[in-house]
């Protein structure tokens, strides 16, 4: 296809080019209008330089295959498209918010802003992975934010869909991605690892916290391969007020081996919103990058290393679900709690990377002052938290696979449903008390959760002896 120069006022399939908004390496973005479509829209036009540019062509074909299949608030809605028989283009809704790139003039950002933005991006990645897609080009210009803070991922030209042919892997045999954000496995041409997106998010968090890229801006394969054995300067060494827990999160995302990162984006989002639940380890205490034997060992392992296929995005989610156990700690419900613990243990044994959130509800009055102490002056939340940990102790789960949460709410069912939704819970398991006429009339907590929760729910009954 011959090179085409686009200009303001040009009409393509009824869409009028209004203003050029962005020029990238493989495409230009224009604001457009249409007689039928009144909403704000953009048109993406691939760059074709004289002779057809193979990377631009294949990448655009990939995006045309993947983007129309995606749904939800974390991706732009596709309105129209054109193929290479005439003029290739994609018309999408125009996201009203700013890109992450727009915040670069304020680097480094406040810690709270970094954590909030990263949690929203992790939500978007989890939603994408649930739809069988790995983005593989997470970088600031490819992340937008709606007015309510929702992260929107754009530019799927390098993405991988579990259920579609990987045209890029078939056509190209060099690492594909943006050098500062590319993961070690991408350097080795592995495009099947969903945790590559978590590595890129780790690079972003590091940059937002410190104002520096953890691996600089490498050029060429020799520089990229250093990512297989070199680790970055710990964030705290560059910014003293970086919380140790956040350093641990960032460095774990940047682990060379995907298995040492978080299992899923949902787990990462969960921990970013619950930092008090993160058990601190050696990564939180690091003050300088590795040297000597650890680096030599990784370098030696990287010699002649071949890609290890990590499986599909969907398969990774199946192996690492977030399980929520809703436990009733009321007096007289000990037998039900025991049955629930037994069923929870069986469920956790099935998925080796599953994470368990133990949750109980502390009822609060709808109107009036909240009561925080019992008659003996003991803090009710602390007592509930201690009881949760006592309940979970026989499960024998390691500290990094279990968290504990006491929710204060007047409506237990709503509290459980909201927690499950906000934390991307995959499976909720809870007990159900014995039936009664009043409970049948008013509706039980378990019945409401089963009816309204967006995740799968298992209801456990007390085991009769």
SEMARKE-429493 format. One line per 2 residues: number of its first residue (from 1); for each residue x negated, y, z of C-alpha. Coordinates in steps of 0.05 Angstrom, whole numbers. Layout:
// SEMARKE-429493
NUM	X:Y:Z ~ ...
***
This chain:
// SEMARKE-429493
1	0:0:0 ~ -27:69:-19
3	-40:121:35 ~ 21:164:51
5	15:233:83 ~ 75:251:125
7	101:321:136 ~ 154:359:175
9	222:356:141 ~ 207:291:105
11	266:244:105 ~ 256:169:113
13	319:125:110 ~ 361:183:134
15	314:202:191 ~ 283:272:187
17	212:281:213 ~ 214:340:261
19	148:345:298 ~ 85:302:303
21	79:283:376 ~ 19:237:378
23	-36:210:333 ~ -67:144:354
25	-117:97:323 ~ -64:55:288
27	-1:98:284 ~ 29:167:289
29	91:185:330 ~ 142:236:306
31	205:264:336 ~ 263:252:288
33	336:269:278 ~ 393:234:242
35	463:254:222 ~ 493:193:257
37	447:185:317 ~ 452:245:364
39	405:220:419 ~ 332:241:424
41	290:193:382 ~ 219:181:359
43	193:146:297 ~ 128:105:297
45	92:103:230 ~ 32:57:221
47	-32:88:195 ~ -51:60:127
49	-117:87:102 ~ -123:80:27
51	-129:4:24 ~ -82:-29:72
53	-113:-31:142 ~ -106:-104:166
55	-105:-87:240 ~ -51:-33:231
57	-9:-78:187 ~ -12:-140:231
59	-3:-100:296 ~ 58:-66:268
61	87:-132:245 ~ 76:-159:316
63	112:-99:347 ~ 169:-105:298
65	177:-178:318 ~ 172:-168:393
67	202:-101:412 ~ 274:-112:385
69	277:-176:427 ~ 264:-140:492
71	318:-113:538 ~ 321:-69:600
73	299:-2:626 ~ 224:-19:623
75	220:-17:547 ~ 245:33:496
77	308:14:459 ~ 299:2:384
79	347:40:339 ~ 323:24:269
81	263:-4:231 ~ 235:-9:161
83	188:-61:132 ~ 128:-59:86
85	169:-69:23 ~ 183:6:25
87	160:47:85 ~ 145:12:151
89	171:48:213 ~ 203:38:281
91	255:86:309 ~ 263:84:385
93	296:123:440 ~ 253:180:464
95	234:171:537 ~ 244:238:572
97	190:230:625 ~ 114:238:621
99	60:187:606 ~ 9:165:658
101	-43:199:615 ~ -12:266:633
103	-35:259:705 ~ -109:254:687
105	-122:328:698 ~ -107:316:772
107	-152:256:784 ~ -164:228:834
109	-90:225:855 ~ -62:222:926
111	-62:150:952 ~ 14:149:960
113	24:171:888 ~ -23:117:863
115	13:62:903 ~ 82:85:881
117	62:88:807 ~ 27:21:810
119	87:-13:842 ~ 132:14:786
121	83:-10:733 ~ 80:-79:766
123	157:-81:764 ~ 154:-67:689
125	102:-121:677 ~ 142:-172:716
127	203:-156:675 ~ 162:-163:611
129	132:-229:633 ~ 201:-255:649
131	219:-242:576 ~ 160:-286:553
133	115:-227:533 ~ 44:-209:554
135	28:-137:536 ~ -49:-142:530
137	-59:-67:520 ~ -40:-35:586
139	-71:34:589 ~ -49:104:609
141	-21:126:542 ~ 22:63:538
143	58:76:604 ~ 114:126:609
145	159:143:668 ~ 233:157:665
147	259:214:708 ~ 277:165:764
149	206:137:766 ~ 220:74:726
151	158:53:687 ~ 167:42:612
153	116:2:572 ~ 105:21:499
155	61:0:440 ~ 68:-76:432
157	21:-80:373 ~ -28:-126:411
159	24:-164:452 ~ 35:-239:455
161	103:-272:456 ~ 108:-343:482
163	159:-363:431 ~ 133:-328:368
165	72:-340:324 ~ 10:-303:348
167	-7:-267:283 ~ -65:-229:315
169	-100:-293:339 ~ -91:-323:269
171	-120:-262:233 ~ -175:-236:279
173	-231:-268:319 ~ -258:-209:359
175	-231:-185:426 ~ -168:-144:419
177	-152:-89:468 ~ -178:-23:495
179	-249:-31:520 ~ -243:0:591
181	-181:-42:607 ~ -194:-108:571
183	-197:-169:616 ~ -254:-220:617
185	-211:-274:586 ~ -192:-226:529
187	-267:-218:516 ~ -266:-294:505
189	-205:-289:457 ~ -155:-319:507
191	-89:-284:494 ~ -45:-331:534
193	-60:-306:604 ~ -7:-262:636
195	-55:-241:691 ~ -94:-203:638
197	-42:-149:649 ~ -56:-149:723
199	-130:-138:709 ~ -113:-77:667
201	-68:-51:722 ~ -127:-60:770
203	-170:-17:724 ~ -115:36:725
205	-109:36:801 ~ -184:42:808
207	-185:101:760 ~ -127:136:794
209	-158:127:863 ~ -231:144:846
211	-227:186:782 ~ -276:136:750
213	-267:74:707 ~ -293:12:742
215	-331:-13:681 ~ -343:53:645
217	-328:57:571 ~ -366:-2:540
219	-379:-7:466 ~ -396:-72:431
221	-393:-144:452 ~ -456:-143:493
223	-428:-90:540 ~ -360:-123:543
225	-389:-191:562 ~ -419:-160:625
227	-348:-162:651 ~ -357:-237:659
229	-407:-229:715 ~ -409:-156:739
231	-361:-129:792 ~ -349:-54:802
233	-370:-7:858 ~ -318:-15:913
235	-268:43:913 ~ -283:61:985
237	-355:75:966 ~ -329:129:919
239	-270:154:960 ~ -273:147:1036
241	-199:155:1048 ~ -180:95:1004
243	-145:47:1052 ~ -181:-20:1059
245	-117:-57:1040 ~ -113:-19:975
247	-186:-33:959 ~ -171:-107:970
249	-112:-104:923 ~ -152:-68:869
251	-213:-113:873 ~ -170:-176:873
253	-136:-152:809 ~ -205:-142:779
255	-229:-212:795 ~ -267:-245:737
257	-228:-310:745 ~ -153:-302:732
259	-139:-353:787 ~ -169:-306:839
261	-121:-249:820 ~ -49:-245:843
263	-6:-300:814 ~ 47:-253:786
265	62:-180:777 ~ 122:-189:824
267	75:-211:879 ~ 31:-150:867
269	91:-103:869 ~ 116:-136:933
271	49:-125:968 ~ 43:-53:944
273	109:-39:978 ~ 92:-79:1040
275	18:-64:1054 ~ 26:-80:1128
277	37:-153:1107 ~ -31:-159:1072
279	-83:-199:1113 ~ -149:-163:1103
281	-209:-204:1079 ~ -279:-193:1053
283	-256:-151:994 ~ -228:-99:1041
285	-296:-92:1075 ~ -341:-87:1013
287	-383:-24:1007 ~ -426:-42:947
289	-421:-88:886 ~ -449:-158:886
291	-522:-169:869 ~ -573:-225:868
293	-547:-296:871 ~ -471:-283:863
295	-484:-243:800 ~ -534:-294:773
297	-485:-350:786 ~ -430:-315:747
299	-478:-298:691 ~ -501:-370:686
301	-429:-394:686 ~ -413:-346:629
303	-467:-375:583 ~ -431:-410:527
305	-365:-404:565 ~ -303:-421:525
307	-234:-392:538 ~ -191:-430:588
309	-119:-425:565 ~ -77:-401:623
311	-10:-423:596 ~ 50:-380:578
313	77:-321:617 ~ 140:-359:634
315	101:-419:659 ~ 60:-375:706
317	124:-347:736 ~ 151:-417:746
319	89:-436:786 ~ 89:-374:829
321	160:-355:849 ~ 177:-308:907
323	220:-347:955 ~ 262:-311:1008
325	285:-347:1070 ~ 342:-310:1105
327	341:-336:1177 ~ 396:-326:1229
329	361:-321:1296 ~ 425:-316:1337
331	431:-358:1400 ~ 467:-424:1387
333	442:-429:1315 ~ 378:-467:1330
335	400:-530:1293 ~ 417:-490:1231
337	350:-454:1234 ~ 315:-522:1238
339	352:-548:1177 ~ 335:-484:1140
341	261:-492:1158 ~ 260:-563:1134
343	292:-544:1067 ~ 245:-484:1060
345	185:-529:1070 ~ 207:-576:1015
347	219:-517:968 ~ 151:-487:982
349	116:-553:970 ~ 141:-556:899
351	105:-493:875 ~ 33:-486:900
353	29:-411:885 ~ 97:-393:914
355	102:-336:964 ~ 151:-338:1022
357	185:-276:1051 ~ 218:-293:1118
359	275:-244:1130 ~ 324:-233:1187
361	374:-177:1197 ~ 380:-134:1260
363	451:-109:1260 ~ 458:-34:1270
365	522:5:1283 ~ 555:39:1224
367	569:100:1267 ~ 530:122:1328
369	460:114:1356 ~ 418:54:1336
371	401:10:1395 ~ 327:-9:1393
373	320:-44:1461 ~ 356:-99:1499
375	379:-95:1571 ~ 309:-112:1596
377	278:-55:1556 ~ 245:-101:1504
379	240:-76:1433 ~ 291:-114:1390
381	251:-109:1325 ~ 188:-136:1358
383	228:-193:1389 ~ 259:-210:1322
385	191:-208:1287 ~ 161:-254:1339
387	219:-302:1332 ~ 210:-302:1256
389	137:-320:1262 ~ 154:-375:1313
391	205:-403:1264 ~ 155:-404:1207
393	95:-431:1245 ~ 111:-505:1232
395	110:-492:1157 ~ 34:-484:1161
397	30:-434:1104 ~ -34:-392:1097
399	-28:-318:1115 ~ -33:-295:1043
401	29:-335:1023 ~ 78:-312:1076
403	107:-246:1100 ~ 157:-227:1154
405	212:-174:1151 ~ 264:-149:1200
407	318:-109:1164 ~ 360:-60:1204
409	430:-55:1172 ~ 504:-55:1191
411	520:-103:1134 ~ 474:-165:1133
413	498:-189:1065 ~ 483:-122:1032
415	415:-119:1066 ~ 395:-188:1040
417	421:-175:970 ~ 384:-108:966
419	319:-138:992 ~ 321:-194:941
421	334:-145:884 ~ 281:-94:904
423	227:-147:913 ~ 240:-189:851
425	259:-251:892 ~ 265:-313:848
427	300:-359:898 ~ 337:-343:963
429	350:-397:1014 ~ 395:-386:1074
431	438:-422:1125 ~ 513:-422:1130
433	549:-426:1196 ~ 608:-472:1209
435	672:-451:1176 ~ 729:-417:1214
437	795:-385:1196 ~ 769:-315:1209
439	707:-326:1167 ~ 749:-355:1110
441	793:-293:1113 ~ 738:-240:1117
443	685:-276:1075 ~ 620:-303:1101
445	551:-272:1091 ~ 527:-332:1052
447	588:-330:1005 ~ 575:-257:989
449	501:-269:977 ~ 516:-328:930
451	567:-285:892 ~ 527:-221:886
453	452:-238:888 ~ 417:-236:820
455	370:-293:838 ~ 385:-366:849
457	411:-382:919 ~ 408:-446:961
459	456:-451:1021 ~ 435:-499:1076
461	484:-530:1126 ~ 466:-553:1196
463	443:-625:1195 ~ 489:-669:1238
465	453:-715:1286
***
